[in-house]
């Protein structure tokens, strides 16, 4: 399979992307990575690695910066995000991975790949490492305010994702709320609770902020505002804990060992954030992605392609629409 | 000063409360704690400590449970929450501390103590231990949805709290949002940004989820939904990290040392959650409060009384109302 990788996304572009791509094809003989970006710079970075047939380059001279507006990639057809997504549209690639501006990748993915029928506003999701496995949180920022129906869509898409990519049979869906009782939270959440409880999904009820790390559910549903605040807070925890424990760890020569173990808390290491519910695969990685995180993002995209995630979502949405679930 | 302490709040009531009260009066010769609860049970628990003149008991036979409705304390005049708050109303106590049902303590406090003039909906706040000090987060659950004006009130009340209780000269106020630019977030947040930027407060702009532990502000303002999710998530982090690191720590005999250091992450150890903007002092502690956490809650109440926090808030609100700021 061919995965288009935006080579101009990370702060260290294209070095992180190139190293991540090389590692990904070495780890998976089915994967071919198409690096999309400034051809000269990308090829120069590639020279540092042994020649690898399954890494190729497609030229895209324009780079979208974090300071650009979300619609910029759409308005700039020669940007690496636009070129990369169009490779998928034309069938030259099966998936797209980018560590570029989240807003720009989201907007361009929705417009160029199109939402699946039955999806109002595609959410971005990501996994939180917890006690006993991963919990997918959706949405983490694409939709700041949500209607009850949208939250149900997030639940459905998230459940299929965890089924196909993590092999979880009937993913437990929780609604992130300020209490477990059905009447808790805003009217939107009360109505979402009612809809989820009446759906075919394996709804376990409301979950609270403290339930996530205890792995109370496989999919935690929330609006993009709440998810974004929570994700960024979580991202800051590992480094904070290391700073907090630094004196003890230094004294006992444990710093690196502990840092290594806490690296598992880094969601980037688990493959970035897929945009769910579009007619294609688009995975958004952190702007500070290491080669390892880029490789993980490619790995998620490859698993999504291999499992037929998009077709599965389309089937499930159609069945839900027709009341067959 | 006299602090009324709900003796029937914690899961271990009245044992935790009694031990916390005794520790508090031993630590502060100005403090007299009035234990409010089932007289026989409280007196029995007190017998385990050396006689202490500055700990007395007021009988309140009714206990509000976590499963009771928020208005239950108001409807049950002989409940420890109701009796304790009325002691403050009649001048027999200067402050009230409870580890009982958060909803019940909030509702009863607002009705019995009354909001200060200029306060629409009193927020509950609590401090998050961060890298370089404490960040007060307000609201953490009293007001699930907020108007822009309310968020500005939370900012004002929170700033005075951090000034009086933590000695911070001009507390930096941040608005919790999904990005730093003024146009980020919901319309409510955009308008709150505009109001805060035009106020006399030391507004540092939007802060993101990852900025809190980096101590980007002294007061982080948000609606009670977001604050509640974040607080409960934060509460779950220390235990999660300890579980995560358990193998390394056990091997190196470091478990207790690390656990001890992470205890500082427990907001309860810093004194629970004050209800801000009412005409009195009401501090809500966690239902699982240890005697140490109860003592910390009493300590916060004592500092609030000593600093004249309520009068300061009333003065500042009047000045803001009259455009004198």
Interface residues (C-beta under 8 A of the other chain):
Chain A: X130 X131 X141 X144 X145 X176 X178 X185 X186 X208 X209 X210 X211 X212 X213 X214 X222 X224 X225 X226 X228 X229 X230 X231 X232 X233 X234 X235 X236 X237 X240 X241 X243 X244 X245 X248 X252 X254 X257 X258 X261 X262 X264 X265
Chain B: X130 X131 X141 X144 X145 X176 X178 X185 X186 X208 X209 X210 X211 X212 X213 X214 X222 X224 X225 X226 X228 X229 X230 X231 X232 X233 X234 X235 X236 X237 X240 X241 X243 X244 X245 X248 X252 X254 X257 X258 X261 X262 X264 X265
